[in-house]
Amino acid sequence: MIKLLKIGLFIILISTNTIYSQNKNYHIVIKGETIYSISKKYNLSIEEITFINKLESNILSIGQKIYLEENIEKKELETNTIKEEGFASTISVEDSSEKYLALHKTASTGTIIFVKNQMNDNMVIVRVIGKLPETGVNDKISLRISKIAFEKLDAKDEKIPVELTYVNDSNER
């Protein structure tokens, strides 16, 4: 009885997945696939696929999303990834939190920022919890992070050079 129920659920799952996947305008690359095999599967030319996806080489990664139509919103293809260099320090409050938090000058609250210590290449991921106040103390600082995140960067000084990478969720830059 249980085996029959499992088979029934499996069939429903497969049929539902097939119904919803028919309207996709993209393909997720699986192991062994090439641009050529994808082009044959969807009756597209290699040139069309490379143009639509702005591919500079024929190398694909497993899990990569390959768009199949040109009329996709530009917002999906273009990322608002921002890379900036600056200095980071710790948030001045006595903090025993185990969370990796940050205050940033321009990134909106909730933004995830990859912070790389340029002195030793250690990296942490922090979440912005607010704006960095525009005070004299923060003049040359781009980011203040929680004590635990700062320790993870293995910083030797109170202020360190960092490379920040994050996605801007608004249209402004």
Order of alpha helices (4+ residues) and beta strands (2+ residues): alpha-beta-alpha-alpha-beta-alpha-beta-beta-beta-beta-beta-alpha-beta
